[in-house]
């Protein structure tokens, strides 16, 4: 469209202005000729500007933009809350599973303690195996600090069963102290 206008319409407008104002076939006075030249030139300028004018882009309403940002922010917050709730539930289930396994280790420790109390030598081997398994579980499911605390319990045993063999006192006390540490871990993992 602009090419057609530039090649055909604008030269016609120039010819009309030239023909009517300079040649003056209608015998207009000089005011009429000047106003006709200005009118045709203004019309040509209007048409040219309209054709070459870039399409108008309407700026979005700032209130609408603000509301859309607010909605997006609320959606993001809702998604974050849902993710946190899901992660919280998963963490709660994980802690519950760990507490259950630590309880099972305590039960096994009690069996080993009972065997040590009655001088059962196989309980010494069971103690070593139990300590190794508990240590590995703590490292894998909690972290190294729990395993270190389990290896070096802070609790001391003050009383021993009556009539227990002297060689079983130290292993029995170690198992009792480590069971107390497991009990502490269970308490720490409560919701």
Secondary structure, 3 states (H helix, E strand, C coil): CHHHHHHHHHHHHHHHHHHHHHHCCCCCCHHHHHHHHHHHHHHHHHHHHHHHCCCCCCCCCHHHHHHHHHHHHHHHHHHHHHHHHHHHHHHHHHHHHHHHHHHHHHHHHHHHHHHHHCCCCHHHHHHHHHHHHHHHHHHHHCCHHHHHHHHCCCCCCCCCCCCCCHHHHHHHHHHHHHHHHHHHHHHHCCC
